[in-house]
């Protein structure tokens, strides 16, 4: 297993990359991303602590030297936002932070992002890396038809830093055969595309690596704080999807949708409806923008008026009267890192 030294232009970042992987990224992935309306979605999976995030950063930085932490996301909402904000040819990494709690339902929002924003991804020629415990958690259609390849990261005799790649055809066979058992070893299904990688953090120095670990730890902590059950999360996602579809096919403004919903005792502001629809790539009309601007100006005016009132209000002076010193209290005013810990892989 031979490697090349990769040097990121304009930075001090350099790391070893498997020769065959390097050649495939240069000869197949990069040309695909320069074609009209082409994107590239790659899945990297493996056990917790196997180094899959490290490999994802090395691949992402090679394909897109501008990649930084702003495009490494840990939640479906941030994933959607990153796709909408991304510029042409950029890389986005969805780093699935919820290992240990992962289930098919927890990744269903990711499937919907990939479906609803497919056009934006193609038009922007985005390179999407999805890092997760196993590809079997992805929706079967997405895993087979929308992802180009699978990189499975694993340990060899207790040593981390190994990977094998299933191309589109072999990935399909793997998913169809292993859907029930979630295993990667099947008779007659073999890939010769194997390689080695090492634990170099490719997005920057130690401070940036430290920041990444804190962001991932926070994402995990936030997920554990959630009091919503998986069923509640699923119902909320279905509600949001229905609202967006209603908006899409009726062409009604956010204000008009707010009025309709209120008629059925569904309390939801048009600003909230706007935020929900924007998650699915909805574009506000001029009338929507006008309503939003007016609401913001009104809110600002109310806040200014409140501040003006509070600053001009004078305290009421009450002369103390000894005869009333034992007045009852009723008449007195009351004052109110990251899962890949220590990935310095041993050389072989």
C-alpha positions in Angstrom: 0.0 0.0 0.0 1.9 3.1 -1.3 1.0 6.7 -0.6 1.6 10.1 -2.0 2.3 13.3 0.0 -0.5 15.7 -0.6 0.2 19.4 -0.1 -2.7 21.8 0.0 -1.9 24.9 -2.1 -1.7 28.1 -0.1 -1.5 26.4 3.3 1.1 24.5 5.4 -1.2 21.4 5.4 0.2 18.2 4.1 -0.6 14.5 4.6 -0.1 11.1 3.1 -2.8 9.7 0.8 -3.1 6.3 -0.8 -1.9 6.4 -4.4 -4.9 4.8 -6.0 -7.3 6.9 -4.0 -5.4 10.0 -5.0 -5.6 9.0 -8.7 -9.3 8.3 -8.5 -10.1 11.7 -6.9 -8.0 13.5 -9.6 -9.2 11.5 -12.6 -12.8 10.7 -11.7 -14.3 12.9 -8.9 -12.8 16.3 -9.9 -13.8 15.9 -13.6 -17.3 15.0 -12.6 -17.6 18.1 -10.5 -16.6 20.3 -13.4 -19.3 19.0 -15.7 -22.6 20.8 -16.0 -25.3 19.8 -13.4 -23.1 17.1 -11.8 -22.6 16.5 -8.1 -20.8 13.8 -6.2 -22.1 12.2 -3.0 -19.7 9.8 -1.2 -20.4 7.8 2.0 -17.7 7.1 4.5 -18.8 4.6 7.2 -17.2 2.6 10.0 -17.2 2.0 13.7 -16.9 4.7 16.3 -13.2 5.8 16.7 -12.2 4.1 13.4 -10.9 7.3 11.9 -13.7 7.9 9.3 -13.9 11.6 10.0 -10.2 12.0 9.6 -10.3 10.3 6.2 -13.3 12.5 5.2 -11.4 15.7 6.0 -8.4 14.5 4.0 -10.5 13.7 1.0 -12.6 16.8 1.3 -9.6 19.1 1.6 -8.0 17.5 -1.4 -11.1 18.0 -3.6 -11.9 21.5 -2.2 -8.9 23.3 -0.7 -11.3 26.0 0.6 -13.0 23.5 3.0 -13.1 24.7 6.6 -15.2 24.0 9.7 -18.1 26.2 8.5 -18.9 23.4 6.0 -18.6 20.5 8.5 -22.0 20.1 10.0 -23.6 17.8 12.5 -27.4 18.2 12.1 -29.8 17.9 9.2 -30.9 21.6 9.6 -27.2 22.7 9.4 -26.7 20.4 6.5 -29.6 21.9 4.6 -28.3 25.5 5.4 -24.8 24.6 4.3 -26.1 23.3 0.9 -28.1 26.5 0.3 -25.1 28.7 1.2 -22.5 26.8 -0.6 -20.7 28.1 -3.7 -20.1 26.2 -6.9 -17.7 23.2 -6.5 -17.5 23.3 -2.7 -17.3 20.4 -0.4 -19.8 19.8 2.5 -19.2 17.2 5.2 -22.2 15.8 7.1 -20.4 14.3 10.2 -23.0 12.1 11.9 -22.5 13.0 15.5 -25.0 10.7 17.1 -23.1 7.4 17.0 -24.4 5.0 19.6 -27.9 6.4 19.2 -28.1 6.1 15.5 -31.1 4.6 13.8 -32.8 4.7 10.4 -35.3 7.3 11.8 -32.5 9.6 13.0 -31.1 9.8 9.5 -34.5 10.2 7.7 -34.1 14.1 7.8 -30.8 13.7 5.9 -32.5 11.6 3.3 -35.1 14.3 2.8 -32.4 17.0 2.5 -30.7 15.0 -0.2 -34.0 14.6 -2.1 -35.4 18.2 -1.7 -32.1 19.9 -2.5 -30.9 17.6 -5.2 -31.3 20.3 -7.9 -29.2 22.8 -5.9 -26.5 20.2 -5.3 -26.3 19.4 -9.0 -26.4 23.0 -10.2 -23.6 24.0 -7.7 -21.5 20.9 -8.5 -21.2 20.1 -4.8 -19.0 17.4 -3.3 -20.9 15.9 -0.4 -19.3 13.6 2.1 -21.6 11.7 4.5 -19.9 10.3 7.5 -21.9 7.8 9.5 -21.7 4.5 11.4 -23.1 2.4 8.5 -24.5 3.0 5.1 -27.4 0.6 5.9 -29.0 3.4 8.0 -29.5 5.5 4.8 -32.7 5.2 2.8 -32.2 2.3 0.3 -33.0 4.5 -2.7 -30.5 7.2 -1.5 -27.8 4.7 -0.7 -28.0 2.9 -4.0 -28.9 5.6 -6.6 -27.7 8.9 -5.2 -24.4 8.0 -3.6 -21.5 7.3 -6.0 -19.4 5.0 -3.8 -18.8 3.7 -0.3 -15.6 3.9 1.7 -15.7 1.5 4.6 -13.1 2.3 7.3 -12.0 -0.5 9.6 -9.3 -1.9 11.9 -6.8 -4.6 10.9 -5.6 -6.6 13.9 -6.4 -3.8 16.2 -4.7 -1.1 14.1 -6.7 1.7 12.8 -6.3 3.5 9.4 -7.5 1.0 6.8 -10.2 1.4 4.2 -11.8 -0.4 1.3 -13.9 1.1 -1.4 -17.1 -0.3 -3.0 -17.8 1.3 -6.4 -21.4 2.0 -7.5 -22.1 -1.5 -8.7 -20.5 -3.3 -5.7 -22.1 -0.9 -3.3 -25.5 -1.8 -4.7 -24.8 -5.5 -4.3 -23.6 -4.9 -0.7 -26.7 -3.0 0.3 -29.1 -5.5 -1.3 -27.3 -8.5 0.3 -26.6 -7.0 3.7 -29.7 -5.0 4.4 -31.0 -7.4 7.0 -27.7 -8.4 8.7 -25.8 -5.1 8.1 -22.6 -7.0 7.3 -19.9 -6.3 4.7 -18.7 -9.8 4.0 -20.6 -11.8 1.5 -19.7 -14.7 -0.7 -18.7 -13.6 -4.2 -18.7 -9.9 -3.2 -15.1 -8.7 -3.0 -13.3 -5.4 -3.6 -9.6 -5.1 -4.4 -9.6 -1.3 -3.8 -8.1 -1.3 -0.4 -5.8 1.3 1.2 -4.2 2.9 4.2 -4.5 6.4 5.7 -2.9 8.1 8.7 -4.2 10.3 11.5 -3.4 13.8 10.2 -6.1 16.4 10.8 -6.4 18.0 7.4 -8.4 21.2 8.2 -5.8 23.1 10.0 -3.6 23.3 13.1 -4.2 22.0 16.6 -6.4 24.9 17.6 -8.8 24.2 14.7 -8.8 20.5 15.6 -9.6 21.4 19.2 -12.5 23.6 18.0 -13.8 20.8 15.8 -13.8 18.4 18.8 -15.7 20.9 20.9 -18.3 21.5 18.1 -18.9 17.7 17.8 -19.1 17.2 21.5 -21.7 20.1 21.7 -23.7 18.5 18.9 -23.7 15.2 20.8 -24.7 16.9 24.1 -27.5 18.8 22.4 -28.9 15.6 20.9 -28.9 14.0 24.4 -30.8 17.0 25.9 -33.6 16.6 23.5 -36.8 15.5 25.2 -38.6 14.6 22.0 -39.0 11.0 21.2 -38.2 9.6 17.7 -41.9 9.4 16.9 -42.4 13.1 17.9 -39.4 14.1 15.8 -40.8 12.1 12.9 -44.3 13.8 13.2 -42.7 17.3 13.3 -40.7 16.5 10.2 -43.9 15.2 8.4 -45.7 18.4 9.5 -43.0 20.6 8.1 -42.9 18.7 4.8 -46.7 19.0 4.5 -46.5 22.8 5.1 -43.9 23.2 2.5 -45.8 21.1 -0.1 -49.0 23.1 0.7 -47.0 26.3 0.0 -45.4 24.9 -3.1 -48.6 23.8 -4.8 -50.9 26.6 -3.7 -48.4 29.5 -4.3 -49.9 31.2 -1.3 -47.9 33.8 0.7 -46.7 33.1 4.2 -49.2 35.6 5.5 -52.1 33.8 3.7 -50.9 30.4 5.1 -50.9 31.9 8.6 -54.5 33.0 8.2 -55.7 29.7 6.9 -53.9 27.8 9.7 -55.4 30.1 12.3 -58.9 29.4 11.0 -58.2 25.8 12.1 -56.7 26.8 15.5 -53.2 26.0 14.4 -51.2 28.8 16.0 -48.2 29.4 13.7 -46.8 32.8 12.7 -45.9 33.5 9.0 -42.3 34.0 10.1 -42.3 30.4 11.5 -43.9 29.2 8.2 -41.1 31.0 6.4 -38.4 29.3 8.4 -40.0 25.9 7.8 -40.3 26.3 4.0 -36.8 27.8 3.7 -35.4 24.4 5.0 -36.7 22.8 1.8 -35.1 25.4 -0.4 -38.3 27.6 -0.7 -37.6 31.1 -2.1 -39.6 34.0 -0.7 -41.6 36.1 -3.2 -41.4 39.9 -3.2 -44.7 40.0 -1.3 -43.3 37.6 1.3 -40.2 39.8 1.7 -42.4 42.9 2.1 -44.4 41.2 4.9 -41.2 40.0 6.6 -39.7 43.5 6.4 -42.8 45.2 7.8 -43.0 42.7 10.7 -39.3 43.3 11.5 -39.8 47.1 11.4 -42.9 46.8 13.6 -41.1 44.7 16.1 -38.2 47.1 16.2 -40.5 50.1 16.7 -42.3 48.3 19.6 -38.9 47.6 21.2 -37.8 51.2 20.8 -41.1 52.5 22.3 -40.7 50.1 25.2 -37.2 51.4 25.9 -38.4 55.0 25.6 -41.3 54.4 28.1 -39.0 52.6 30.6 -36.4 55.3 30.4 -38.9 58.2 30.9 -40.9 56.6 33.6 -40.3 58.4 37.0 -40.5 56.5 40.3 -43.5 57.5 42.4 -42.4 59.2 45.7 -44.4 58.3 48.7 -44.1 60.3 51.9 -43.6 58.0 54.9 -46.4 58.4 57.5 -45.8 57.0 61.0 -49.5 56.4 61.5 -49.5 54.1 58.6 -46.2 52.3 59.4 -48.1 49.2 60.5 -50.1 49.1 57.3 -50.6 45.5 56.1 -48.2 44.2 53.5 -51.1 43.8 51.1 -51.1 47.6 50.5 -47.3 47.8 50.0 -45.5 47.6 46.7 -43.5 44.4 46.4 -40.1 44.6 44.7 -40.2 42.5 42.5 -13.2 15.7 19.7 -14.2 14.3 18.4 -14.8 10.5 18.3 -11.5 9.8 16.7 -9.4 10.3 19.9 -5.6 10.1 19.4 -5.5 8.9 15.8 -1.7 8.8 15.4 -1.8 5.5 13.4 1.2 3.3 13.5 3.3 3.1 10.3 3.5 -0.2 8.6 
